[in-house]
Amino acid sequence: YKENRLSALNRFGQVVVAGALASFVVSVVFWLCSFLGIFGALGVKMSTPDPILFWYLSRSLEGAVFGLLFLIPLPILAQQWQQGLLYGLAPAIKLYVWNYPQAGHGWFGLELGFPVPLTALVFSLAWGALTGWWLDYQAAVERDEQNPLGEKQKPPPA
């Protein structure tokens, strides 16, 4: 019983950290796209604040919260990164129906132009895939630690 509780707590910590780290990485890439003028060249009317710690921390916290979605098992999709593509829709939907209307940009941010919702979707899916990839990587590392020599497991004697 205690081992199962520790395993569940370990999984909880993994999804929170993976979500936060992926969100931080995606936020840095997002900021770079804005800073380097890539968004402007693509007609995306979005800008980011100066790279201040609060902006990154708030994005990372949001990523950690959305990372909890990875606690929901989806046996249909074998890899976590595949699940991440599905879970990545959640942050996009939040932007579409909460953040953009609250900021006065209309539903889906369409008042800023069509590229904005598309950009939000791409970055949200990138967050989900990156979070899932990190969880897949962590699972592979744990498997290797349990079997460091990569030997095939022998079946127990009958």
KOLNUNU-696207 format. One record per residue (C-alpha): residue number from 1; y, z, x; residue in three letters. Coordinates in Angstrom, 3 decimals, padded with zeros to 6 digits. Each point is the difference from the previous one (the first is absolute). Layout:
# KOLNUNU-696207
i:py:pz:px:aa
NUM:Y:Z:X:ALA $
...
END
This chain:
# KOLNUNU-696207
i:py:pz:px:aa
1:000.000:000.000:000.000:TYR $
2:002.432:000.948:002.768:LYS $
3:-000.730:-003.228:001.892:GLU $
4:000.738:-002.070:-003.125:ASN $
5:003.330:001.810:-000.467:ARG $
6:000.933:-000.622:003.630:LEU $
7:-000.996:-003.630:-000.334:SER $
8:002.173:-000.379:-003.117:ALA $
9:002.918:001.705:001.759:LEU $
10:-000.489:-002.268:003.014:ASN $
11:000.036:-003.068:-002.276:ARG $
12:003.153:001.278:-001.736:PHE $
13:001.729:000.395:003.352:GLY $
14:-001.143:-003.420:001.161:GLN $
15:001.400:-001.851:-003.025:VAL $
16:003.298:001.885:000.141:VAL $
17:000.484:-000.651:003.713:VAL $
18:-001.152:-003.626:-000.265:ALA $
19:002.376:-000.651:-002.911:GLY $
20:002.917:001.607:001.830:ALA $
21:-000.628:-001.824:003.273:LEU $
22:-000.470:-003.365:-001.699:ALA $
23:003.192:000.555:-001.966:SER $
24:001.884:000.827:003.193:PHE $
25:-001.259:-003.162:001.719:VAL $
26:000.817:-002.187:-003.009:VAL $
27:003.459:001.609:-000.223:SER $
28:000.690:-000.805:003.646:VAL $
29:-001.045:-003.630:-000.547:VAL $
30:002.123:-000.105:-003.173:PHE $
31:003.021:001.330:001.893:TRP $
32:-000.556:-002.521:002.811:LEU $
33:-000.143:-002.876:-002.504:CYS $
34:003.316:001.142:-001.410:SER $
35:001.591:000.648:003.399:PHE $
36:-001.116:-003.313:001.514:LEU $
37:001.279:-001.966:-002.997:GLY $
38:-003.417:-001.189:-001.136:ILE $
39:000.676:001.211:-003.550:PHE $
40:003.359:-001.758:-000.062:GLY $
41:-001.552:-003.249:001.175:ALA $
42:-002.601:000.217:-002.773:LEU $
43:002.601:000.759:-002.659:GLY $
44:-001.141:003.590:-000.468:VAL $
45:003.013:002.061:-001.045:LYS $
46:-001.315:003.280:001.346:MET $
47:001.319:002.166:002.723:SER $
48:-001.114:003.234:001.518:THR $
49:002.034:002.898:001.267:PRO $
50:000.383:000.625:003.663:ASP $
51:-003.302:001.217:001.422:PRO $
52:000.601:003.624:-000.784:ILE $
53:-002.715:002.594:000.051:LEU $
54:000.448:000.911:-003.669:PHE $
55:-000.628:-003.573:-001.145:TRP $
56:-003.237:-000.215:001.994:TYR $
57:-001.137:003.463:-001.062:LEU $
58:000.585:-000.705:-003.684:SER $
59:-001.957:-003.268:000.263:ARG $
60:-002.798:001.774:001.859:SER $
61:-000.158:002.751:-002.616:LEU $
62:-000.237:-002.592:-002.743:GLU $
63:-002.767:-001.764:001.943:GLY $
64:-001.878:003.279:000.357:ALA $
65:000.170:000.594:-003.751:VAL $
66:-001.154:-003.537:-000.795:PHE $
67:-002.725:000.485:002.631:GLY $
68:-001.632:002.445:-002.395:LEU $
69:-001.093:-003.039:-002.002:LEU $
70:-002.632:-000.542:002.687:PHE $
71:-001.778:003.106:-001.297:LEU $
72:-000.970:-002.065:-003.047:ILE $
73:-003.293:-001.687:000.842:PRO $
74:-000.319:-003.713:-000.710:LEU $
75:-003.610:-000.931:000.740:PRO $
76:000.670:-003.611:-000.995:ILE $
77:002.051:-000.526:003.169:LEU $
78:-001.968:000.767:003.146:ALA $
79:002.819:000.374:002.508:GLN $
80:002.922:002.414:-000.278:GLN $
81:002.484:-002.714:000.994:TRP $
82:-001.159:-002.004:-003.026:GLN $
83:000.593:003.034:-002.198:GLN $
84:003.380:000.302:001.682:GLY $
85:001.016:-003.402:-001.290:LEU $
86:-000.631:001.287:-003.518:LEU $
87:001.626:003.385:000.627:TYR $
88:002.962:-001.762:001.597:GLY $
89:001.001:-001.151:-003.468:LEU $
90:000.998:003.588:-000.905:ALA $
91:003.032:000.240:002.320:PRO $
92:001.099:-003.474:-001.106:ALA $
93:-000.217:000.982:-003.668:ILE $
94:002.009:003.153:000.737:LYS $
95:002.704:-002.127:001.593:LEU $
96:-000.027:-002.489:-002.877:TYR $
97:000.240:002.458:-002.882:VAL $
98:001.744:002.994:001.571:TRP $
99:001.970:-000.593:003.192:ASN $
100:001.556:-003.377:-000.775:TYR $
101:001.087:000.844:-003.572:PRO $
102:001.387:003.362:001.188:GLN $
103:002.035:-001.786:002.685:ALA $
104:001.380:-002.427:-002.585:GLY $
105:-001.985:-002.987:001.211:HIS $
106:-001.932:-000.502:-003.238:GLY $
107:-003.705:-000.008:-000.622:TRP $
108:-001.941:-001.254:003.006:PHE $
109:003.304:-000.274:001.898:GLY $
110:000.482:-003.484:-001.409:LEU $
111:003.786:000.366:000.044:GLU $
112:-000.297:-000.203:003.777:LEU $
113:-001.877:-003.292:-000.234:GLY $
114:-003.621:-001.065:-000.170:PHE $
115:-000.826:000.645:003.680:PRO $
116:000.607:003.754:-000.410:VAL $
117:-002.994:000.782:-002.251:PRO $
118:-002.169:-002.262:002.127:LEU $
119:001.130:001.768:003.172:THR $
120:-000.673:003.393:-001.581:ALA $
121:-003.488:-001.130:-000.964:LEU $
122:-000.777:-001.330:003.484:VAL $
123:001.123:003.214:001.706:PHE $
124:-001.838:002.167:-002.536:SER $
125:-003.216:-001.962:000.494:LEU $
126:000.483:000.260:003.766:ALA $
127:000.290:003.784:-000.381:TRP $
128:-003.219:000.128:-002.022:GLY $
129:-001.953:-002.234:002.367:ALA $
130:001.240:001.890:003.069:LEU $
131:-000.839:003.370:-001.541:THR $
132:-003.475:-001.224:-000.937:GLY $
133:-000.551:-001.562:003.407:TRP $
134:000.880:003.311:001.671:TRP $
135:-002.468:001.846:-002.250:LEU $
136:-002.691:-002.585:000.809:ASP $
137:000.764:000.490:003.698:TYR $
138:-000.224:003.785:-000.331:GLN $
139:-003.357:-000.296:-001.786:ALA $
140:-001.323:-002.229:002.809:ALA $
141:001.170:002.508:002.617:VAL $
142:-001.747:002.824:-001.851:GLU $
143:-003.217:-002.037:-000.186:ARG $
144:000.211:-000.686:003.741:ASP $
145:000.555:003.702:000.738:GLU $
146:-003.138:000.846:-001.940:GLN $
147:-001.904:-002.646:001.943:ASN $
148:001.860:-000.364:003.320:PRO $
149:-002.582:-002.212:001.701:LEU $
150:-000.165:-002.450:-002.877:GLY $
151:-003.754:000.478:-000.238:GLU $
152:-001.769:-000.966:-003.154:LYS $
153:-000.922:003.025:-002.019:GLN $
154:-003.717:000.583:-000.116:LYS $
155:-001.413:000.759:-003.412:PRO $
156:-001.288:003.545:-000.390:PRO $
157:-003.737:000.399:000.498:PRO $
158:-002.001:-000.247:-003.181:ALA $
END
